Amino acid sequence: MAVGLICMIASLIYDTTKFTPGHITSLFVVIGGLLGIFGFYDVLMDKFGYGLGLPITSFGNSLVKSAYEGFQECGFFGLFRGMYVSTSAGISGAIILSFITALIAKPKD
C-alpha cells in the first residue's frame, strides 16, 4: 500500500508541476532524509509496513541514519564514512546494472 501511495504522489507531482523525474526523485530522497532525522520514518514503517523500505525515500533515510551513526563513532569525518558504508552496495549495484543495460539496450535516435 505504501509503495502505491508514494507512486501516486509522484505521478500527481509530475502531472501538476513542471518537475522532471529527476526533481521528484531528489525530492523524495530529501523527504526520506528529513523524516529519518526527526524519527518519523521508523514510525511510518511500523504503521504502513516494510513496503516503505523499498522506494527511494528509504535511501534518504539510510543516508541520514548512517551519517549520524558514523558521526557518533568517528566525529566529523565519520559522517561521510557512515554514508558510504551503508549505501555503497546499492549504489554500486545501480551503476553496474545501468552499465549492463546500456550495453544491451539500443538508444533511440
Secondary structure per residue as TSV (DSSP state, phi and psi in degrees):
chain	resnum	aa	ss	phi	psi
A	1	M	-	360.0	-43.4
A	2	A	H	-65.6	-38.7
A	3	V	H	-65.3	-42.5
A	4	G	H	-63.4	-38.5
A	5	L	H	-66.3	-41.5
A	6	I	H	-64.4	-40.6
A	7	C	H	-65.4	-38.7
A	8	M	H	-64.2	-43.4
A	9	I	H	-62.2	-42.4
A	10	A	H	-62.2	-41.6
A	11	S	H	-65.2	-40.5
A	12	L	H	-63.9	-42.2
A	13	I	H	-63.4	-42.9
A	14	Y	H	-65.1	-40.3
A	15	D	H	-76.9	-27.8
A	16	T	H	-107.0	-4.4
A	17	T	S	-128.3	-179.9
A	18	K	S	-97.0	15.1
A	19	F	-	-68.3	141.2
A	20	T	-	-90.4	168.4
A	21	P	H	-56.9	-32.7
A	22	G	H	-65.8	-40.1
A	23	H	H	-62.6	-44.1
A	24	I	H	-66.5	-41.5
A	25	T	H	-61.7	-46.3
A	26	S	H	-62.6	-39.8
A	27	L	H	-60.5	-43.3
A	28	F	H	-68.6	-34.0
A	29	V	H	-64.8	-43.5
A	30	V	H	-65.6	-43.1
A	31	I	H	-61.1	-43.9
A	32	G	H	-61.5	-39.3
A	33	G	H	-65.6	-43.3
A	34	L	H	-64.7	-41.5
A	35	L	H	-62.9	-35.6
A	36	G	H	-69.3	-38.3
A	37	I	H	-59.9	-44.8
A	38	F	T	-89.3	3.2
A	39	G	T	81.2	12.1
A	40	F	H	-85.0	-22.6
A	41	Y	H	-65.1	-43.0
A	42	D	H	-65.4	-36.0
A	43	V	H	-64.5	-42.5
A	44	L	H	-65.5	-37.3
A	45	M	H	-65.9	-36.9
A	46	D	H	-66.4	-37.7
A	47	K	H	-77.9	-45.9
A	48	F	H	-99.3	-4.9
A	49	G	-	96.3	176.4
A	50	Y	G	-84.7	10.7
A	51	G	G	-64.1	-24.4
A	52	L	G	-71.2	-14.4
A	53	G	G	-76.8	-10.8
A	54	L	S	-91.2	-43.7
A	55	P	S	-71.2	179.9
A	56	I	H	-65.6	-22.0
A	57	T	H	-63.6	-31.7
A	58	S	H	-69.1	-25.3
A	59	F	H	-64.8	-44.1
A	60	G	H	-62.9	-41.2
A	61	N	H	-63.0	-42.6
A	62	S	H	-63.6	-40.4
A	63	L	H	-61.4	-47.1
A	64	V	H	-67.2	-45.6
A	65	K	H	-63.3	-42.6
A	66	S	H	-69.0	-38.5
A	67	A	H	-63.8	-40.3
A	68	Y	H	-66.2	-43.4
A	69	E	H	-63.8	-40.5
A	70	G	H	-64.6	-37.6
A	71	F	H	-64.2	-39.7
A	72	Q	H	-66.1	-34.6
A	73	E	H	-80.1	-44.8
A	74	C	H	-126.3	11.0
A	75	G	T	78.3	-151.0
A	76	F	H	-57.8	-45.7
A	77	F	H	-71.0	-18.8
A	78	G	H	-68.5	-21.8
A	79	L	H	-55.2	-48.9
A	80	F	H	-75.6	-40.9
A	81	R	H	-61.5	-41.8
A	82	G	H	-62.3	-41.3
A	83	M	H	-64.2	-41.8
A	84	Y	H	-71.7	-36.2
A	85	V	H	-64.2	-43.7
A	86	S	H	-82.8	-26.7
A	87	T	H	-110.8	-0.8
A	88	S	H	-63.9	-36.0
A	89	A	H	-65.2	-43.3
A	90	G	H	-66.2	-42.2
A	91	I	H	-67.1	-44.0
A	92	S	H	-62.4	-42.0
A	93	G	H	-62.0	-41.0
A	94	A	H	-64.2	-41.1
A	95	I	H	-66.3	-46.2
A	96	I	H	-64.7	-46.0
A	97	L	H	-66.8	-33.7
A	98	S	H	-65.8	-39.9
A	99	F	H	-64.4	-44.9
A	100	I	H	-63.3	-41.8
A	101	T	H	-63.1	-39.5
A	102	A	H	-65.6	-32.3
A	103	L	H	-71.3	-34.7
A	104	I	H	-84.9	-43.3
A	105	A	S	-80.0	151.1
A	106	K	-	-98.2	130.2
A	107	P	-	-74.0	150.9
A	108	K	-	-84.1	147.6
A	109	D	-	-83.9	360.0
